């Protein structure tokens, strides 16, 4: 199930209230003000007329914006038919429509004129909540999204913008491991470097070009609020670490350790920006130089072609990724060799089996 991949309960670092407060403080300077209330204040307390929700997933973002009175109408898009059907069921009487499509081809969908829900009115709010790190053709998508915006529209982005495919560079991966090792033994996560081949098979869009999201937003929108949320270390240590959660949710007896991890993460982020999440607000650029636009779009197409030749890999190889791949290959070979070693040892050590084998091979006559 798609929903099981992205919405596993009691599994993520921001399931902890203290993590949410930490992120709020870094995003808005106030632990009690989240991105929704901050966005409301930026818009002068007014309601947005129509929002476009990129890669909406199960639809919780637009429902939250509706229920908190921030938007009047919305369109959600997602590549998953399963998610789109779930969103339509859960929307209730909210004024929201959904389009099942590959967001990477949004320009083709609009050009075909088959989904008028995208174009009946300019959007004054574009929401990227953990969506753009799943988009491969970032310039193609964001240039099209900009063309759908009203002049006073706001683009809000709360997203992972760290290394592509979570292929952490050696310095970051070492820091993650060191931080994990500071935990009591019963709370340590069994860290495993993200496997690129596994990701390409099971979740090919995950963090596909995440390191380019911030740059792409800045190319098509004028950024006026930009905060590094961190998470380059603590996210990996806490998220999917079953020792921090039980069936009822985050464990209350580990809060001191979570706080300590957040402090260490913040100290690391102050010296190493761009390793985790960012909160960005921007407005559509009034004009874009056509030559610059075509240069970016052409470079993106070339980058995609190069990634295809590399088997889907964007970005540079990392030393931890290479060594992890070597270890996995060695283990796979060992698993294939072990039965043969056992059989060979068994045949050598059991005389009757050895004699029977010689008879079968014609090297000995039956006794």
C-alpha positions as CSV (number, residue, x, y, z in Angstrom):
1,X,0.0,0.0,0.0
2,X,1.3,3.5,-0.9
3,X,-0.2,4.9,2.3
4,X,1.9,2.5,4.4
5,X,5.1,3.9,2.8
6,X,4.5,7.6,3.6
7,X,2.2,7.6,6.6
8,X,3.5,4.9,8.9
9,X,2.1,6.0,12.3
10,X,4.4,6.7,15.3
11,X,7.5,6.7,13.2
12,X,8.7,10.2,12.3
13,X,10.7,12.7,14.3
14,X,8.0,15.3,14.1
15,X,5.5,13.0,15.9
16,X,7.2,14.4,19.0
17,X,5.7,17.7,20.1
18,X,9.1,19.0,21.2
19,X,10.4,18.4,17.6
20,X,7.5,20.3,16.2
21,X,8.1,23.2,18.6
22,X,11.8,23.1,17.6
23,X,11.0,23.3,13.9
24,X,8.4,26.1,14.5
25,X,11.1,28.2,16.3
26,X,13.5,27.7,13.5
27,X,10.9,28.5,10.9
28,X,8.9,31.4,12.5
29,X,11.0,32.4,15.6
30,X,8.1,31.2,17.9
31,X,7.7,27.6,19.0
32,X,3.9,28.1,19.2
33,X,3.5,29.4,15.7
34,X,3.5,26.8,12.9
35,X,3.9,27.4,9.2
36,X,0.1,27.7,8.7
37,X,-0.3,30.5,11.2
38,X,2.8,32.2,9.9
39,X,1.5,32.0,6.4
40,X,-1.8,33.6,7.6
41,X,0.1,36.5,9.2
42,X,2.2,37.0,6.0
43,X,-1.0,37.3,4.0
44,X,-2.4,39.9,6.4
45,X,-4.9,37.5,8.0
46,X,-6.8,37.2,4.7
47,X,-8.1,34.0,3.3
48,X,-6.5,32.7,0.1
49,X,-8.9,32.3,-2.8
50,X,-7.5,29.1,-4.3
51,X,-4.6,26.9,-3.5
52,X,-2.7,24.4,-5.6
53,X,-1.3,21.5,-3.5
54,X,1.6,19.7,-5.2
55,X,1.8,15.9,-4.6
56,X,-1.0,16.1,-2.1
57,X,-0.7,12.5,-0.8
58,X,-3.6,11.6,1.4
59,X,-4.9,15.2,1.4
60,X,-4.2,16.2,5.0
61,X,-2.5,19.5,4.1
62,X,-5.5,21.0,2.2
63,X,-8.0,19.7,4.8
64,X,-5.9,21.4,7.5
65,X,-5.8,24.6,5.6
66,X,-9.6,24.5,5.0
67,X,-10.4,23.6,8.6
68,X,-8.2,26.5,9.9
69,X,-9.9,28.9,7.5
70,X,-6.8,29.7,5.4
71,X,-8.2,28.8,2.0
72,X,-11.5,29.0,0.2
73,X,-10.9,26.5,-2.6
74,X,-8.1,24.1,-3.7
75,X,-6.9,21.7,-6.3
76,X,-4.7,18.8,-5.3
77,X,-2.6,16.7,-7.6
78,X,-0.9,13.3,-7.0
79,X,0.4,10.5,-9.2
80,X,-1.3,7.9,-7.0
81,X,-4.8,6.9,-8.0
82,X,-5.1,5.3,-4.5
83,X,-4.3,8.6,-2.8
84,X,-6.6,10.7,-5.1
85,X,-9.6,8.4,-4.4
86,X,-8.9,8.6,-0.7
87,X,-8.7,12.4,-0.9
88,X,-12.0,12.6,-2.7
89,X,-13.7,10.5,0.0
90,X,-12.2,12.4,2.8
91,X,-12.8,15.9,1.4
92,X,-16.4,16.0,2.5
93,X,-18.1,19.3,1.7
94,X,-14.8,21.2,1.3
95,X,-14.4,23.0,-2.0
96,X,-11.5,20.9,-3.4
97,X,-10.9,19.0,-6.6
98,X,-8.3,16.4,-7.4
99,X,-6.3,15.5,-10.4
100,X,-4.4,12.2,-10.8
101,X,-1.3,12.9,-12.8
102,X,2.5,12.8,-12.9
103,X,3.4,16.3,-11.7
104,X,6.5,16.1,-13.9
105,X,4.2,16.4,-16.9
106,X,1.9,19.2,-15.6
107,X,2.6,21.4,-18.7
108,X,1.3,18.6,-21.0
109,X,-1.8,18.1,-18.8
110,X,-2.6,21.8,-19.1
111,X,-1.8,22.0,-22.8
112,X,-4.2,19.0,-23.4
113,X,-7.0,20.9,-21.8
114,X,-8.3,17.8,-20.2
115,X,-8.2,19.0,-16.6
116,X,-9.8,22.5,-16.5
117,X,-9.7,22.3,-12.7
118,X,-6.1,23.5,-13.0
119,X,-6.9,26.6,-14.9
120,X,-10.3,28.0,-14.1
121,X,-8.8,30.7,-11.9
122,X,-5.2,31.8,-11.1
123,X,-3.8,30.4,-7.9
124,X,-2.9,32.8,-5.1
125,X,-1.3,30.0,-3.0
126,X,1.0,27.2,-4.1
127,X,1.8,24.6,-1.4
128,X,4.9,22.4,-1.5
129,X,4.7,20.4,1.7
130,X,7.3,17.6,1.3
131,X,6.4,17.4,-2.4
132,X,9.2,18.9,-4.5
133,X,11.8,16.4,-3.3
134,X,9.7,13.8,-5.2
135,X,9.9,15.9,-8.4
136,X,12.5,15.1,-11.1
137,X,11.8,17.9,-13.6
138,X,11.9,20.7,-11.1
139,X,12.4,23.6,-13.5
140,X,9.8,22.3,-15.9
141,X,7.2,22.0,-13.1
142,X,8.0,25.2,-11.3
143,X,8.1,27.3,-14.5
144,X,4.6,26.0,-15.3
145,X,3.3,26.5,-11.8
146,X,4.6,30.1,-11.9
147,X,2.5,30.6,-15.1
148,X,-0.6,29.5,-13.1
149,X,-0.1,32.1,-10.3
150,X,-1.8,35.3,-9.7
151,X,0.6,38.3,-9.4
152,X,0.3,38.4,-5.6
153,X,0.5,34.6,-5.1
154,X,2.6,33.1,-2.4
155,X,4.6,29.9,-2.9
156,X,5.1,28.1,0.4
157,X,7.6,25.3,0.7
158,X,8.3,23.0,3.7
159,X,10.5,20.3,2.3
160,X,13.6,18.1,2.5
161,X,16.4,19.7,0.5
162,X,19.3,17.6,1.6
163,X,21.5,15.2,-0.5
164,X,19.9,13.6,-3.5
165,X,18.5,10.1,-2.7
166,X,19.6,10.6,0.9
167,X,23.2,9.8,-0.2
168,X,24.8,11.6,2.7
169,X,28.4,12.7,2.2
170,X,31.0,11.1,4.4
171,X,31.2,14.0,6.9
172,X,27.5,14.0,7.4
173,X,27.2,10.2,7.7
174,X,30.0,10.1,10.2
175,X,28.3,12.8,12.3
176,X,25.0,10.8,12.2
177,X,26.7,7.7,13.4
178,X,28.6,9.5,16.1
179,X,25.4,11.1,17.4
180,X,23.6,7.8,17.3
181,X,26.4,6.2,19.4
182,X,25.9,8.8,22.1
183,X,22.5,7.3,22.9
184,X,22.1,4.6,25.5
185,X,22.5,1.2,23.9
186,X,18.8,0.4,24.1
187,X,17.9,3.6,22.2
188,X,20.4,3.4,19.4
189,X,19.1,2.9,15.9
190,X,20.5,0.2,13.7
191,X,21.8,2.5,11.1
192,X,22.1,1.4,7.6
193,X,23.3,3.7,4.8
194,X,20.4,4.3,2.3
195,X,20.7,1.8,-0.5
196,X,20.5,3.6,-3.9
197,X,19.6,0.3,-5.8
198,X,16.9,-0.5,-3.3
199,X,15.4,3.0,-3.5
200,X,15.4,3.0,-7.3
201,X,13.3,-0.2,-7.2
202,X,10.9,0.5,-4.3
203,X,10.6,4.3,-4.3
204,X,12.2,5.8,-7.4
205,X,11.0,9.4,-6.7
206,X,12.3,9.7,-3.2
207,X,14.6,12.7,-2.9
208,X,15.3,12.3,-6.6
209,X,16.8,15.8,-6.9
210,X,16.2,17.1,-3.4
211,X,19.5,19.1,-3.4
212,X,18.3,21.2,-6.3
213,X,14.9,22.2,-4.9
214,X,16.0,25.4,-3.2
215,X,17.9,26.6,-6.3
216,X,14.9,25.8,-8.6
217,X,12.5,27.7,-6.4
218,X,14.8,30.7,-6.5
219,X,15.0,30.6,-10.3
220,X,11.2,31.0,-10.8
221,X,10.1,32.8,-7.6
222,X,11.4,35.7,-5.5
223,X,12.2,34.3,-2.1
224,X,11.4,36.6,0.8
225,X,11.5,34.2,3.8
226,X,14.1,31.4,4.0
227,X,14.9,29.3,7.0
228,X,17.1,26.3,7.4
229,X,15.2,23.9,9.7
230,X,18.1,21.5,10.2
231,X,17.4,17.8,10.6
232,X,20.6,16.7,8.8
233,X,21.5,14.5,11.8
234,X,18.5,14.1,14.2
235,X,16.0,13.2,11.5
236,X,17.9,10.1,10.6
237,X,18.6,9.0,14.2
238,X,15.0,9.5,15.4
239,X,12.8,8.7,12.4
240,X,11.9,5.0,12.1
241,X,13.8,4.3,15.3
242,X,11.4,1.9,17.0
243,X,13.1,2.4,20.4
244,X,11.6,6.0,20.5
245,X,8.0,4.9,19.9
246,X,5.5,2.5,21.3
247,X,1.9,1.6,20.1
248,X,0.5,4.7,21.7
249,X,3.0,7.1,20.0
250,X,6.3,8.7,21.0
251,X,7.6,7.5,24.3
252,X,7.5,10.2,27.0
253,X,10.5,8.7,28.8
254,X,12.9,9.6,26.0
255,X,12.2,13.3,25.8
256,X,15.5,14.3,27.4
257,X,17.4,12.3,24.8
258,X,15.3,13.9,22.0
259,X,16.1,17.3,23.3
260,X,19.8,16.5,23.4
261,X,19.7,15.2,19.8
262,X,18.0,18.4,18.7
263,X,20.6,20.6,20.4
264,X,23.4,18.6,18.7
265,X,21.6,18.8,15.3
266,X,21.2,22.6,15.7
267,X,24.9,23.0,16.5
268,X,25.8,20.9,13.4
269,X,23.4,22.8,11.2
270,X,25.1,26.1,12.2
271,X,28.3,24.8,10.7
272,X,26.9,22.8,7.8
273,X,23.8,24.3,6.1
274,X,21.7,22.5,3.5
275,X,21.8,19.0,5.0
276,X,18.2,18.7,5.9
277,X,14.9,20.6,5.7
278,X,14.0,24.2,4.7
279,X,11.0,26.5,5.1
280,X,10.7,29.0,2.2
281,X,8.1,31.6,1.2
282,X,8.3,33.3,-2.2
283,X,6.3,35.2,-4.8
284,X,6.2,34.5,-8.6
285,X,8.9,36.5,-10.5
286,X,7.3,39.3,-12.5
287,X,9.4,38.4,-15.5
288,X,11.9,35.8,-16.6
289,X,14.5,36.2,-19.2
290,X,13.5,33.7,-22.0
291,X,17.1,32.8,-22.7
292,X,17.9,32.0,-19.1
293,X,14.6,30.0,-18.8
294,X,15.4,27.9,-21.9
295,X,19.0,27.4,-20.7
296,X,17.7,26.0,-17.4
297,X,15.1,23.8,-19.0
298,X,17.6,22.5,-21.6
299,X,20.2,21.7,-18.8
300,X,17.5,19.9,-16.9
301,X,16.7,17.6,-19.9
302,X,20.4,16.9,-20.3
303,X,20.7,16.1,-16.6
304,X,17.8,13.7,-16.9
305,X,19.4,11.9,-19.9
306,X,22.7,11.6,-18.0
307,X,20.8,10.1,-15.0
308,X,19.1,7.6,-17.2
309,X,22.6,6.5,-18.5
310,X,23.7,6.2,-14.9
311,X,20.8,3.9,-14.0
312,X,18.7,6.7,-12.4
313,X,21.4,8.2,-10.2
314,X,21.6,12.0,-9.8
315,X,24.4,13.7,-8.0
316,X,27.9,12.4,-7.1
317,X,28.7,9.1,-5.6
318,X,29.6,9.2,-2.0
319,X,32.3,7.1,-0.2
320,X,29.8,5.7,2.3
321,X,27.5,4.7,-0.5
322,X,30.3,3.0,-2.4
323,X,31.5,1.0,0.6
324,X,28.0,0.1,1.6
325,X,27.3,-1.2,-1.9
326,X,30.5,-3.3,-1.8
327,X,29.5,-4.8,1.5
328,X,26.0,-5.7,0.2
329,X,27.6,-7.3,-2.9
330,X,30.0,-9.3,-0.7
331,X,27.2,-10.5,1.5
332,X,25.1,-11.6,-1.4
333,X,28.0,-13.6,-2.9
334,X,28.7,-15.1,0.5
335,X,25.1,-16.2,0.8
336,X,25.4,-18.0,-2.5
337,X,28.7,-19.6,-1.6
338,X,27.8,-20.9,1.9
339,X,25.5,-23.8,0.7
340,X,28.2,-24.9,-1.7
341,X,30.8,-24.9,1.1
342,X,28.5,-26.9,3.3
343,X,27.8,-29.5,0.6
344,X,31.5,-29.8,-0.2
345,X,32.3,-30.4,3.4
346,X,29.5,-32.8,3.9
347,X,30.6,-34.9,0.8
348,X,34.2,-35.0,2.0
349,X,33.5,-36.0,5.5
350,X,30.8,-38.7,5.0
351,X,32.4,-41.8,3.5
352,X,29.2,-43.4,2.2
353,X,28.1,-40.2,0.5
354,X,31.6,-39.9,-1.0
355,X,31.5,-43.4,-2.4
356,X,28.0,-43.0,-3.8
357,X,29.1,-39.8,-5.6
358,X,32.1,-41.7,-7.1
359,X,29.7,-44.4,-8.4
360,X,27.4,-41.8,-9.9
361,X,30.4,-40.2,-11.6
362,X,31.6,-43.6,-12.9
363,X,34.9,-43.4,-11.0
364,X,34.1,-46.5,-8.9
365,X,32.2,-49.7,-9.2
366,X,29.3,-50.5,-6.8
367,X,30.3,-52.8,-3.9
